[in-house]
Amino acid sequence: MFAIRGIITSLANKLISGKSLILAAFALYLILAIGQAYSRLPFVDEGLFASPAVNLVRHGFMGTTLIHAPSTCFDCFSLKVTLEGIQQHTFWQPPLYFLIEAFNFRLFGIGLLQVRFMSVFWGLVGLVAIYYLAKEVFNNDRKLVVLSLVLVGTDRFWLDAASLGRMDMMAVSLSLVAFALYLNLRKKNLRWAIFLSNLFVCLSGLTHPNGLLGLLVLVFLILYLDRKRIGVGMVVIGIVPYALGAVGWGVYIMQDVAAFKAQFFHNVARTDAFGWSSALVELRMYWTNYGTYRESLLSHYFQGVHRFAPVLAFFFLGLIAAPFVVKRRLLIWFMLLILLLGMTFLIGHKDAEWYLAWITPFFLLNSVIIWDVLKRAKLAKVFFSLAYCYIILLSIYWSVIGIKADAYHSMSMYDLNRFQSQYYQGGKIDGVLNGGIAFFYDFHDDVYQDVVGWPSDIAPRYFVLSNGWPGDPSAQTLSDNGYTKIFEGKVYTFYEKTQ
């Protein structure tokens, strides 16, 4: 009896050991991220950003031919992006994501899930970086490291970015790798720490302009921790990756400088960025995503999304309290503050919830530091324990509800298959901000393209609009131009040219 009890105790200790819990945290992330990638609705950006990679694989150039040629200006939510020359060269975003996406298509074929699983992979890379970052910050305290991994790996906005076919998760993770490399290598070899960390921040910037946030944080880390050790040689070492990146990107830019200026600079100069007024827009972003949250297909399944509002309050309470509570352990707090200020005054398009993947990991790590300091106080220990249970369970519940709804198959694919089998009789189809549909038609531009604005010089046989998604042309515009609604599905409405 005692021998059996000893064996059971030994097995239990092994199961709850630090390594097992760490692996379980990674596994939990993968289950939720893959589930969301498999089930969420296609999004316009997933098609628009896949088109250059598809063309690179099939035709050897990196143009976005998914966008109809007359669509020269993207004007959505008061954000204007000039699309001059976009069918030949894609400049509105840096090129690294498109190159990696093309490599992904070469290996695994072209498809929506292939794009999303790439984001799942980068989310895993970012979570590994969080692991090493937490190990350094918490002095290898496994309980705190595991808690950090579970909080970040189940975070609603981390999973949102990690299951969407955009470049945000890749950019965030590359910057996180840079931070982790610098903090773990600086004491062993400062030269390598500076070179490698700046290399990964450079790669982050070549993935998405928000990589600028990573650069700001890395410069702070270097100056805050090692300013007395930095000489001219170290500065040169840090500049080398950016010089190499500029040369590589510059070679592509030189193919059409005018188109680059038109696309890229109009894209980064968003109307909701820069200046003190952007602080109000920034606050609205947090309240929109954590508080009321805009209407979505999950609203039917998840009533009262304001349940996330206490999470936001918890985060900002930690932001305010940290300088008074943790005192000397303010490294993460400073990194969080820089990201918040950078996002507020330098980054536009603030209603994009996937941008919060830059912020929420540091909100969570900051709260764990406060809990570590206050955990001897029974009241604080109970408060933080309840708060973390609430955050983790609520985030998991949100993910599970979305996975269960399976809007991708039960709505999007249902509508497209029904249209294809019962209504489609050949001819051109144009969608309005529905780039994700391109995966259904395998990016054959002679069958399906996306338009932005009303292209007066084209008249495709079919138009498809997303139900409840703002855009132009409207149903009335289509009716005025001779289109009749032929099928209203669960998420798409199709119109046919009848006059």
Steps between C-alpha positions, in 0.01 A plus 500: 500500500776744593689404184196573281443829678864591443475420129184709464662790685810476280291500181294795624817697577633431152173603337492831683871566463610826344591345164167323466307816581706700251428247226133504598493879467642479148257219413204704626604790278533274195158340556325837526695670219456213254133475592444869431703486178281214381168661591507880465353686202727601211613862528570745220868548591569127482428502128659838428825404672506152347466627142863627470631168633278303262626704204859458612458123509303470175626785285822635653383851596356642821198701389159497668289399199208408725413871506325609182719730293264805505500491881776752554397627842403305809268719713358301792415636846653838391836336434630580152762283331615575146539182300702631205681217324383239749428238236869498410666570837364478855652782704231592752663258746866397537589190296624238749158354585417451132830318444447268797140443393615407149748253651212357705291459184791326328522246780135441587292633212274804474211518742341697782599250769861502378505878553343478844721215618796720417365751752447215750868411455613857562276516804684195633834670430381805690385286791845335516647851514259583786626187677864616489400857578306384806786274610732800499254736670390249766840341565392156376202481737308226317164581655517858379632392158217250457244757612639748246484241221141404577386862525660602170426174317129522577472878461214586269698750292812284480284217363322740267826606337633143503201361308468775238681500165671834554857593579440638851585182691824460306601862569414477871683170546816616324518799736437279803782272386722809481415599860556148631831466316630829635403432861643147495823573307605843629698365796672227298582684179375855455611523137292199398211623714497835318543351153241223529239709681526777241491243221166364623356848555606586146321188373195606701502839328540333161185302584275786615555873572399432862848351535586858593353416842754221538782739411389752763491232771836351400672841501358554848629161621850568370520848652330403826712193570832555322546864407839509676623203298398633159771648278528598136575142399182376666296766321643390166419137577142601579463698177625223269168302489305814408747587225469150356121513527487841332711372209280195454176696513655781294570264211129421483396864545718609208279302264233773535588784737188703417270209581686441828451863607133490406421170673722484808490857625126532453458175692710597802363857519166398648247762606466361853871520586737779604428782740328520836155443350612145420505428875120514502489266202738267683276490806207426273690203359534344845141563595371380162690172525481433874175675580213513254678328209356549155225273372628167381372160405584389853250744650227239470709252698674737736259753642641776716852537364541773761611213725847583374476852646624382845808360326576842354449661841735242654768576240489878547487464878825307472645765271428772756598298808826345377734799566377515860497126564787331317744793529830362365347228280367741242660368182179344364300805609730730301470273195120506534498878533713544186271271303192687621646841411632373169165349408323821606709756315667311215268221384175544309198281424429464871179302474698191392478256790798297377727799579432429868726196470783752544355626828320227693805275567664785689179589683491138616870479592472828691210359701695182579787709639257688725348172617846362576574802716167492684439126524588486872199717572202263520248751363721582200567132437129421492425802278765413243411131503135580427600756236721252315235230512250748357735613222608151395157338514330791323758500220476123457121523499512767228726279287295186553178680406658620175637154421163342570321749275743409215391801296750414225329176402145551626465851353766602249554167327128424518414822315772462239422136425130575468562799272737298287265204460163678467557853369836540329482464121848612404648846465687746719431550870606812688500522879510811714760466774453123485853394413470181702264359235798482262614181673175331392578586137870415535603859416388477137469871427294438187226357726522700824651838590448753777406862450528797733262779409266491201693415181294680238685356202429132578179300515557145630216253474488452879569708808531361853466707818557394860191525716544779753846599371527866398627568153431656166308424281191457713200291409327815372797588280495152351126525436544837327759341272283211388577231758237283667542302821488130421615336825536623856695250704613488860792733447507601129242654268536444125377727220475430127506747210150483350480824303 
